Each structure stands twice: as C-alpha cells, then as structure tokens.
C-alpha cells in the first residue's frame, strides 16, 4: 500500500483501513506466539502499513 493511495482516501476509509490493519497485526502476533507463522516478514509489512495510515491521518488532521 502506497502513501499516495492513502492520501486519496477520506478519513472514514482511513479509519477502517487502520482498524483492519490492527486486527491483522494482532492475528500475526498470536500466530508468532503459537509458533504458527512461517513468514515473519508479514509482521514488518503490516507494522509499516499501520504507520503509513497513521501518518496520512495526522497530515490530514493538521491541514484542517
């Protein structure tokens, strides 16, 4: 997911995207704890996507 794609979305869709990413992050953390996750790079990708969404949300909030 690119920041340019996120900037074109409105605040409600960004909030929904953030909630989905946080649920995915929780699921990946549980898979690590139970040793079911084979591809640990997924965790890094999700964390960075969460940071991107939060950054765009903060930028939009500052513009108002």
Z-matrix of the N, CA and C atoms (Angstrom, degrees):
N
C 1 1.441
C 2 1.530 1 108.17
N 3 1.313 2 115.49 1 130.76
C 4 1.451 3 120.91 2 -177.11
C 5 1.521 4 110.34 3 -100.62
N 6 1.314 5 115.93 4 153.52
C 7 1.457 6 120.96 5 179.81
C 8 1.525 7 110.96 6 -65.74
N 9 1.314 8 117.37 7 -32.84
C 10 1.463 9 120.02 8 179.17
C 11 1.527 10 110.81 9 -64.73
N 12 1.326 11 117.33 10 -35.63
C 13 1.464 12 120.93 11 175.96
C 14 1.518 13 110.71 12 -66.36
N 15 1.325 14 116.11 13 -38.07
C 16 1.456 15 120.42 14 -178.60
C 17 1.525 16 111.66 15 -70.54
N 18 1.314 17 116.37 16 -35.18
C 19 1.465 18 119.56 17 -178.61
C 20 1.525 19 112.48 18 -65.95
N 21 1.323 20 116.37 19 -24.61
C 22 1.457 21 119.56 20 -179.86
C 23 1.529 22 112.40 21 -81.19
N 24 1.326 23 117.87 22 -11.22
C 25 1.458 24 121.28 23 -179.11
C 26 1.532 25 110.42 24 -87.33
N 27 1.346 26 115.57 25 158.12
C 28 1.457 27 119.22 26 176.93
C 29 1.528 28 110.00 27 -87.74
N 30 1.330 29 115.66 28 176.42
C 31 1.465 30 120.43 29 -172.12
C 32 1.526 31 112.84 30 -66.74
N 33 1.331 32 117.16 31 -35.66
C 34 1.464 33 118.70 32 -178.82
C 35 1.523 34 111.59 33 -68.63
N 36 1.313 35 117.22 34 -38.99
C 37 1.460 36 119.28 35 178.39
C 38 1.532 37 110.98 36 -70.92
N 39 1.322 38 116.90 37 -31.39
C 40 1.466 39 119.79 38 175.47
C 41 1.526 40 110.53 39 -67.36
N 42 1.315 41 116.81 40 -40.40
C 43 1.462 42 120.21 41 178.72
C 44 1.528 43 110.53 42 -64.68
N 45 1.329 44 116.53 43 -39.28
C 46 1.460 45 120.41 44 177.98
C 47 1.527 46 110.35 45 -66.51
N 48 1.305 47 116.19 46 -41.60
C 49 1.472 48 120.94 47 178.56
C 50 1.526 49 110.39 48 -61.95
N 51 1.340 50 116.20 49 -41.74
C 52 1.459 51 120.48 50 178.85
C 53 1.522 52 110.83 51 -63.51
N 54 1.316 53 117.65 52 -43.26
C 55 1.464 54 120.92 53 179.00
C 56 1.531 55 110.67 54 -62.05
N 57 1.317 56 116.61 55 -42.00
C 58 1.470 57 120.36 56 178.67
C 59 1.530 58 111.11 57 -63.29
N 60 1.316 59 116.03 58 -42.25
C 61 1.469 60 119.89 59 -179.96
C 62 1.527 61 111.57 60 -66.98
N 63 1.325 62 116.94 61 -37.83
C 64 1.464 63 119.55 62 178.78
C 65 1.527 64 110.95 63 -66.67
N 66 1.328 65 117.37 64 -36.64
C 67 1.472 66 120.59 65 176.01
C 68 1.525 67 110.38 66 -65.89
N 69 1.330 68 116.10 67 -41.77
C 70 1.461 69 119.98 68 178.60
C 71 1.526 70 110.70 69 -63.88
N 72 1.324 71 116.42 70 -39.93
C 73 1.467 72 121.17 71 178.92
C 74 1.526 73 110.21 72 -62.86
N 75 1.329 74 116.42 73 -43.60
C 76 1.460 75 120.19 74 178.20
C 77 1.525 76 110.75 75 -61.14
N 78 1.329 77 116.13 76 -44.60
C 79 1.460 78 119.75 77 179.08
C 80 1.517 79 112.57 78 -61.05
N 81 1.325 80 116.14 79 -40.84
C 82 1.471 81 119.46 80 178.80
C 83 1.522 82 111.30 81 -66.70
N 84 1.328 83 116.80 82 -38.07
C 85 1.470 84 120.09 83 177.93
C 86 1.528 85 110.77 84 -63.82
N 87 1.325 86 116.73 85 -38.86
C 88 1.464 87 119.93 86 178.27
C 89 1.528 88 110.85 87 -67.83
N 90 1.322 89 116.81 88 -36.52
C 91 1.463 90 119.63 89 177.66
C 92 1.515 91 110.97 90 -66.26
N 93 1.326 92 117.41 91 -35.85
C 94 1.470 93 119.87 92 176.53
C 95 1.521 94 110.00 93 -66.23
N 96 1.325 95 116.55 94 -41.73
C 97 1.460 96 120.43 95 -178.12
C 98 1.523 97 111.67 96 -64.58
N 99 1.318 98 116.90 97 -33.91
C 100 1.463 99 120.30 98 179.74
C 101 1.522 100 112.14 99 -95.60
N 102 1.314 101 116.59 100 7.66
C 103 1.469 102 124.00 101 177.26
C 104 1.521 103 112.14 102 58.53
N 105 1.334 104 116.12 103 41.17
C 106 1.457 105 120.91 104 177.64
C 107 1.519 106 112.35 105 -107.25
N 108 1.318 107 117.72 106 -7.91
C 109 1.458 108 120.88 107 -176.52
C 110 1.521 109 109.55 108 -90.61
N 111 1.319 110 116.30 109 121.01
C 112 1.460 111 121.04 110 179.29
C 113 1.516 112 111.18 111 -91.23
N 114 1.336 113 117.14 112 -40.87
C 115 1.457 114 121.66 113 -176.25
C 116 1.534 115 109.10 114 -99.89
N 117 1.312 116 116.78 115 92.59
C 118 1.459 117 120.45 116 -175.85
C 119 1.526 118 112.97 117 -74.73
N 120 1.322 119 117.70 118 -11.07
C 121 1.465 120 119.51 119 178.74
C 122 1.522 121 111.70 120 -70.03
N 123 1.323 122 117.22 121 -17.95
C 124 1.467 123 120.72 122 176.80
C 125 1.521 124 110.69 123 -61.26
N 126 1.312 125 116.99 124 -37.63
C 127 1.461 126 121.59 125 -179.08
C 128 1.526 127 110.74 126 -61.51
N 129 1.314 128 116.93 127 -43.00
C 130 1.459 129 121.59 128 179.08
C 131 1.526 130 111.24 129 -63.87
N 132 1.327 131 116.29 130 -41.79
C 133 1.464 132 120.60 131 -179.96
C 134 1.520 133 111.56 132 -63.65
N 135 1.320 134 116.48 133 -42.93
C 136 1.463 135 120.44 134 -179.29
C 137 1.523 136 110.38 135 -66.89
N 138 1.331 137 117.18 136 -41.68
C 139 1.468 138 119.99 137 178.83
C 140 1.524 139 111.27 138 -61.23
N 141 1.304 140 117.29 139 -40.25
C 142 1.465 141 120.55 140 179.51
C 143 1.520 142 111.48 141 -70.18
N 144 1.329 143 117.03 142 -36.18
C 145 1.460 144 120.10 143 176.08
C 146 1.530 145 110.88 144 -64.41
N 147 1.338 146 116.57 145 -39.66
C 148 1.466 147 120.42 146 176.64
C 149 1.521 148 109.86 147 -60.91
N 150 1.313 149 116.71 148 -43.52
C 151 1.465 150 120.77 149 179.46
C 152 1.522 151 111.29 150 -63.91
N 153 1.330 152 117.33 151 -38.86
C 154 1.463 153 120.78 152 178.10
C 155 1.519 154 111.40 153 -63.03
N 156 1.321 155 116.07 154 -45.39
C 157 1.463 156 120.03 155 -179.07
C 158 1.520 157 110.24 156 -63.66
N 159 1.316 158 116.90 157 -44.65
C 160 1.470 159 120.11 158 179.65
C 161 1.522 160 111.38 159 -64.08
N 162 1.311 161 117.71 160 -37.66
C 163 1.459 162 121.28 161 178.27
C 164 1.519 163 111.17 162 -63.27
N 165 1.317 164 116.56 163 -46.16
C 166 1.464 165 120.57 164 179.77
C 167 1.527 166 110.39 165 -64.84
N 168 1.328 167 117.08 166 -39.39
C 169 1.461 168 120.59 167 178.33
C 170 1.527 169 110.68 168 -62.41
N 171 1.334 170 116.61 169 -41.92
C 172 1.469 171 120.12 170 178.42
C 173 1.515 172 111.48 171 -67.07
N 174 1.312 173 117.94 172 -38.36
C 175 1.471 174 120.45 173 178.00
C 176 1.517 175 111.49 174 -64.16
N 177 1.329 176 116.40 175 -40.53
C 178 1.469 177 119.64 176 178.55
C 179 1.520 178 110.97 177 -67.79
N 180 1.316 179 117.26 178 -35.42
C 181 1.469 180 120.75 179 179.46
C 182 1.528 181 110.62 180 -67.80
N 183 1.318 182 117.64 181 -36.10
C 184 1.458 183 121.20 182 179.95
C 185 1.525 184 112.25 183 -72.86
N 186 1.329 185 116.69 184 -26.25
C 187 1.465 186 120.08 185 179.51
C 188 1.518 187 111.36 186 -71.50
N 189 1.302 188 117.80 187 -23.69
C 190 1.465 189 120.10 188 -178.28
C 191 1.492 190 112.83 189 -78.64
